[in-house]
Amino acid sequence: MLYSTAVPLVVFVVIALSLIPHDIQYGPQASLIAESFTGRLRYSGASLGYQLASVVAGGPAPYIATRIWAGETFLPGKNPYMISAYILLCCVIGFVAVVLLKDRSAYDHTMEYEHQEVPAESMRRQVAG
């Protein structure tokens, strides 16, 4: 494992490289969250979602990873790949949740979504892919 080499330069490079995929997904996240709510609910909805994600997903994550490492789960202990599998499972759940979101990029974001017809451009995109 690269991170367990205890060589400061290697650890720094591994951490720096791991930030690239994080930043790739974190950039468009703002527009995804903003498009998920109408203007009337945008700040409250985005804030509530962000805070609940911290409590529901971020809060227990260190505890779960520690239990996996200690072997207190059905997974083999002392194996960093099992923690990676847990993180991968969280990523898959997040990906499925994003796929299930409605595509509202073609809507007029100054009006309530419920009062708008589905834009024809959005319908074509759903049928095509």
NUZAGU-860806 format. One record per atom (N, C-alpha, C): residue number from 1; residue in one letter; atom name; x negated, y negated, z. Coordinates in pm, whole numbers, plus 50000, padded with zeros to 5 digits. Layout:
num,residuo,atomo,u,v,w
NUM,a,CA,X,Y,Z;
...
***
This chain:
num,residuo,atomo,u,v,w
1,m,N,49916,50118,50000;
1,m,CA,50000,50000,50000;
1,m,C,49912,49875,50000;
2,l,N,49946,49785,49914;
2,l,CA,49865,49664,49904;
2,l,C,49876,49576,50027;
3,y,N,49998,49565,50084;
3,y,CA,50015,49474,50197;
3,y,C,49947,49525,50323;
4,s,N,49922,49654,50331;
4,s,CA,49862,49710,50453;
4,s,C,49710,49722,50444;
5,t,N,49649,49657,50347;
5,t,CA,49503,49663,50334;
5,t,C,49433,49582,50441;
6,a,N,49502,49486,50498;
6,a,CA,49446,49395,50599;
6,a,C,49340,49304,50542;
7,v,N,49333,49295,50410;
7,v,CA,49244,49200,50344;
7,v,C,49328,49075,50318;
8,p,N,49291,48963,50382;
8,p,CA,49377,48844,50373;
8,p,C,49407,48799,50230;
9,l,N,49310,48803,50142;
9,l,CA,49333,48759,50005;
9,l,C,49434,48851,49934;
10,v,N,49423,48981,49955;
10,v,CA,49516,49076,49892;
10,v,C,49657,49054,49947;
11,v,N,49669,49036,50077;
11,v,CA,49799,49012,50139;
11,v,C,49860,48884,50083;
12,f,N,49781,48779,50071;
12,f,CA,49829,48652,50016;
12,f,C,49878,48669,49873;
13,v,N,49801,48739,49790;
13,v,CA,49839,48759,49650;
13,v,C,49968,48841,49640;
14,v,N,49981,48945,49722;
14,v,CA,50102,49028,49719;
14,v,C,50224,48945,49759;
15,i,N,50210,48865,49862;
15,i,CA,50322,48782,49906;
15,i,C,50355,48678,49798;
16,a,N,50253,48616,49740;
16,a,CA,50276,48515,49636;
16,a,C,50346,48578,49515;
17,l,N,50305,48696,49474;
17,l,CA,50368,48762,49360;
17,l,C,50510,48808,49391;
18,s,N,50535,48843,49515;
18,s,CA,50670,48886,49551;
18,s,C,50769,48770,49549;
19,l,N,50720,48648,49554;
19,l,CA,50810,48533,49551;
19,l,C,50862,48504,49411;
20,i,N,50797,48555,49308;
20,i,CA,50842,48528,49170;
20,i,C,50982,48582,49145;
21,p,N,51011,48711,49169;
21,p,CA,51150,48755,49146;
21,p,C,51250,48687,49240;
22,h,N,51206,48654,49360;
22,h,CA,51294,48583,49454;
22,h,C,51334,48448,49396;
23,d,N,51237,48376,49344;
23,d,CA,51266,48244,49289;
23,d,C,51348,48252,49161;
24,i,N,51328,48357,49083;
24,i,CA,51406,48375,48960;
24,i,C,51555,48389,48993;
25,q,N,51588,48460,49099;
25,q,CA,51729,48475,49133;
25,q,C,51781,48359,49216;
26,y,N,51695,48292,49289;
26,y,CA,51740,48186,49379;
26,y,C,51777,48059,49302;
27,g,N,51712,48036,49188;
27,g,CA,51740,47917,49108;
27,g,C,51884,47910,49060;
28,p,N,51932,48011,48986;
28,p,CA,52069,48006,48936;
28,p,C,52176,48031,49042;
29,q,N,52136,48068,49162;
29,q,CA,52233,48098,49267;
29,q,C,52320,47977,49299;
30,a,N,52264,47859,49294;
30,a,CA,52341,47738,49326;
30,a,C,52458,47719,49230;
31,s,N,52434,47737,49101;
31,s,CA,52544,47719,49005;
31,s,C,52645,47834,49017;
32,l,N,52599,47953,49047;
32,l,CA,52691,48066,49067;
32,l,C,52786,48039,49183;
33,i,N,52731,47990,49292;
33,i,CA,52813,47961,49410;
33,i,C,52906,47844,49381;
34,a,N,52856,47740,49314;
34,a,CA,52939,47623,49285;
34,a,C,53055,47659,49193;
35,e,N,53032,47745,49094;
35,e,CA,53138,47783,49002;
35,e,C,53241,47877,49065;
36,s,N,53208,47936,49176;
36,s,CA,53299,48030,49240;
36,s,C,53414,47961,49312;
37,f,N,53400,47833,49338;
37,f,CA,53502,47759,49413;
37,f,C,53542,47633,49336;
38,t,N,53668,47594,49351;
38,t,CA,53712,47468,49292;
38,t,C,53655,47353,49374;
39,g,N,53668,47234,49321;
39,g,CA,53613,47118,49390;
39,g,C,53668,47098,49530;
40,r,N,53794,47133,49548;
40,r,CA,53859,47115,49679;
40,r,C,53797,47206,49785;
41,l,N,53750,47322,49745;
41,l,CA,53698,47420,49840;
41,l,C,53548,47443,49830;
42,r,N,53482,47375,49738;
42,r,CA,53344,47408,49706;
42,r,C,53250,47402,49826;
43,y,N,53249,47292,49899;
43,y,CA,53155,47280,50011;
43,y,C,53188,47377,50123;
44,s,N,53315,47389,50155;
44,s,CA,53355,47481,50262;
44,s,C,53329,47626,50221;
45,g,N,53367,47663,50099;
45,g,CA,53348,47800,50054;
45,g,C,53202,47838,50043;
46,a,N,53121,47749,49987;
46,a,CA,52978,47778,49975;
46,a,C,52913,47788,50112;
47,s,N,52948,47699,50201;
47,s,CA,52890,47701,50335;
47,s,C,52933,47824,50412;
48,l,N,53061,47856,50406;
48,l,CA,53110,47974,50476;
48,l,C,53045,48102,50422;
49,g,N,53037,48112,50291;
49,g,CA,52973,48229,50231;
49,g,C,52827,48240,50269;
50,y,N,52757,48129,50268;
50,y,CA,52615,48128,50302;
50,y,C,52594,48168,50448;
51,q,N,52675,48112,50537;
51,q,CA,52659,48142,50680;
51,q,C,52700,48285,50712;
52,l,N,52808,48333,50653;
52,l,CA,52850,48471,50679;
52,l,C,52750,48572,50622;
53,a,N,52689,48539,50509;
53,a,CA,52587,48628,50453;
53,a,C,52468,48639,50548;
54,s,N,52433,48529,50613;
54,s,CA,52323,48534,50709;
54,s,C,52358,48623,50827;
55,v,N,52481,48615,50873;
55,v,CA,52522,48694,50990;
55,v,C,52542,48841,50953;
56,v,N,52611,48866,50843;
56,v,CA,52646,49003,50807;
56,v,C,52528,49079,50747;
57,a,N,52452,49017,50659;
57,a,CA,52342,49088,50592;
57,a,C,52207,49058,50655;
58,g,N,52178,48932,50679;
58,g,CA,52046,48895,50730;
58,g,C,52025,48928,50876;
59,g,N,52127,48916,50956;
59,g,CA,52114,48940,51099;
59,g,C,52074,49081,51135;
60,p,N,52149,49181,51088;
60,p,CA,52115,49318,51127;
60,p,C,52000,49380,51046;
61,a,N,51953,49315,50941;
61,a,CA,51850,49375,50856;
61,a,C,51723,49413,50931;
62,p,N,51666,49326,51016;
62,p,CA,51546,49368,51090;
62,p,C,51574,49485,51184;
63,y,N,51691,49485,51246;
63,y,CA,51728,49594,51336;
63,y,C,51739,49725,51259;
64,i,N,51804,49720,51144;
64,i,CA,51820,49841,51062;
64,i,C,51684,49890,51014;
65,a,N,51599,49799,50967;
65,a,CA,51465,49838,50920;
65,a,C,51383,49898,51034;
66,t,N,51395,49844,51153;
66,t,CA,51322,49899,51268;
66,t,C,51372,50039,51302;
67,r,N,51502,50059,51295;
67,r,CA,51558,50192,51323;
67,r,C,51515,50292,51216;
68,i,N,51510,50248,51091;
68,i,CA,51462,50336,50984;
68,i,C,51316,50373,51010;
69,w,N,51234,50274,51044;
69,w,CA,51092,50298,51068;
69,w,C,51072,50393,51187;
70,a,N,51153,50379,51291;
70,a,CA,51140,50462,51410;
70,a,C,51194,50602,51390;
71,g,N,51261,50626,51279;
71,g,CA,51316,50759,51254;
71,g,C,51446,50784,51326;
72,e,N,51517,50678,51365;
72,e,CA,51643,50693,51438;
72,e,C,51764,50701,51345;
73,t,N,51739,50722,51218;
73,t,CA,51847,50737,51121;
73,t,C,51830,50872,51053;
74,f,N,51914,50899,50956;
74,f,CA,51901,51024,50882;
74,f,C,51783,51022,50786;
75,l,N,51720,50905,50768;
75,l,CA,51604,50893,50679;
75,l,C,51476,50928,50755;
76,p,N,51375,50978,50685;
76,p,CA,51248,51008,50753;
76,p,C,51182,50881,50805;
77,g,N,51128,50886,50925;
77,g,CA,51065,50769,50986;
77,g,C,50922,50748,50942;
78,k,N,50868,50634,50979;
78,k,CA,50730,50595,50949;
78,k,C,50701,50598,50799;
79,n,N,50800,50565,50720;
79,n,CA,50784,50566,50576;
79,n,C,50835,50433,50519;
80,p,N,50743,50348,50472;
80,p,CA,50786,50217,50421;
80,p,C,50875,50228,50298;
81,y,N,50869,50340,50228;
81,y,CA,50955,50355,50111;
81,y,C,51102,50368,50151;
82,m,N,51128,50417,50270;
82,m,CA,51266,50426,50317;
82,m,C,51323,50287,50344;
83,i,N,51240,50197,50396;
83,i,CA,51284,50058,50415;
83,i,C,51305,49993,50279;
84,s,N,51217,50025,50184;
84,s,CA,51235,49973,50048;
84,s,C,51365,50025,49987;
85,a,N,51398,50151,50016;
85,a,CA,51524,50206,49965;
85,a,C,51644,50133,50025;
86,y,N,51636,50098,50153;
86,y,CA,51742,50020,50218;
86,y,C,51756,49883,50151;
87,i,N,51645,49818,50125;
87,i,CA,51649,49687,50059;
87,i,C,51705,49702,49917;
88,l,N,51666,49808,49847;
88,l,CA,51718,49832,49714;
88,l,C,51869,49854,49717;
89,l,N,51917,49928,49817;
89,l,CA,52061,49948,49832;
89,l,C,52133,49814,49852;
90,c,N,52076,49727,49933;
90,c,CA,52135,49593,49953;
90,c,C,52137,49515,49821;
91,c,N,52032,49529,49741;
91,c,CA,52027,49461,49611;
91,c,C,52134,49514,49517;
92,v,N,52153,49644,49516;
92,v,CA,52255,49705,49430;
92,v,C,52394,49657,49472;
93,i,N,52420,49652,49601;
93,i,CA,52550,49602,49650;
93,i,C,52569,49457,49607;
94,g,N,52466,49376,49620;
94,g,CA,52475,49236,49577;
94,g,C,52497,49224,49427;
95,f,N,52429,49307,49348;
95,f,CA,52445,49303,49203;
95,f,C,52588,49341,49164;
96,v,N,52642,49444,49226;
96,v,CA,52780,49485,49196;
96,v,C,52877,49373,49234;
97,a,N,52853,49307,49346;
97,a,CA,52941,49197,49387;
97,a,C,52937,49083,49285;
98,v,N,52820,49052,49232;
98,v,CA,52810,48946,49132;
98,v,C,52878,48987,49002;
99,v,N,52865,49111,48963;
99,v,CA,52930,49159,48841;
99,v,C,53082,49150,48854;
100,l,N,53133,49171,48974;
100,l,CA,53278,49168,48996;
100,l,C,53335,49026,49007;
101,l,N,53249,48925,49017;
101,l,CA,53297,48787,49022;
101,l,C,53361,48748,48889;
102,k,N,53461,48663,48895;
102,k,CA,53521,48612,48773;
102,k,C,53426,48511,48709;
103,d,N,53418,48513,48576;
103,d,CA,53336,48417,48505;
103,d,C,53416,48288,48489;
104,r,N,53375,48186,48559;
104,r,CA,53447,48058,48556;
104,r,C,53364,47948,48495;
105,s,N,53262,47983,48421;
105,s,CA,53173,47882,48364;
105,s,C,53242,47798,48257;
106,a,N,53346,47851,48191;
106,a,CA,53416,47776,48087;
106,a,C,53531,47692,48140;
107,y,N,53562,47703,48266;
107,y,CA,53672,47627,48325;
107,y,C,53631,47482,48347;
108,d,N,53731,47396,48358;
108,d,CA,53709,47257,48397;
108,d,C,53696,47254,48549;
109,h,N,53578,47223,48597;
109,h,CA,53552,47230,48741;
109,h,C,53606,47111,48819;
110,t,N,53666,47016,48750;
110,t,CA,53727,46902,48820;
110,t,C,53873,46930,48855;
111,m,N,53928,47040,48803;
111,m,CA,54066,47076,48829;
111,m,C,54070,47209,48904;
112,e,N,54182,47236,48970;
112,e,CA,54199,47363,49040;
112,e,C,54206,47475,48936;
113,y,N,54140,47587,48964;
113,y,CA,54137,47698,48869;
113,y,C,54274,47759,48848;
114,e,N,54356,47760,48953;
114,e,CA,54487,47822,48943;
114,e,C,54579,47748,48846;
115,h,N,54552,47619,48822;
115,h,CA,54637,47537,48736;
115,h,C,54586,47534,48593;
116,q,N,54489,47617,48560;
116,q,CA,54432,47618,48426;
116,q,C,54460,47752,48359;
117,e,N,54473,47746,48227;
117,e,CA,54482,47870,48152;
117,e,C,54340,47923,48132;
118,v,N,54330,48052,48112;
118,v,CA,54199,48111,48088;
118,v,C,54146,48059,47955;
119,p,N,54030,47994,47954;
119,p,CA,53977,47942,47829;
119,p,C,53951,48054,47729;
120,a,N,53976,48026,47601;
120,a,CA,53958,48128,47496;
120,a,C,53813,48172,47489;
121,e,N,53720,48082,47513;
121,e,CA,53577,48116,47510;
121,e,C,53545,48219,47616;
122,s,N,53605,48206,47732;
122,s,CA,53582,48301,47842;
122,s,C,53639,48438,47807;
123,m,N,53754,48442,47740;
123,m,CA,53815,48569,47701;
123,m,C,53728,48644,47602;
124,r,N,53669,48571,47506;
124,r,CA,53582,48635,47409;
124,r,C,53462,48698,47475;
125,r,N,53407,48629,47574;
125,r,CA,53290,48679,47644;
125,r,C,53322,48806,47722;
126,q,N,53442,48814,47781;
126,q,CA,53480,48932,47857;
126,q,C,53501,49051,47765;
127,v,N,53561,49029,47648;
127,v,CA,53586,49138,47555;
127,v,C,53454,49186,47496;
128,a,N,53364,49094,47465;
128,a,CA,53237,49129,47401;
128,a,C,53143,49200,47496;
129,g,N,53153,49174,47621;
129,g,CA,53052,49238,47701;
129,g,C,53073,49242,47843;
***
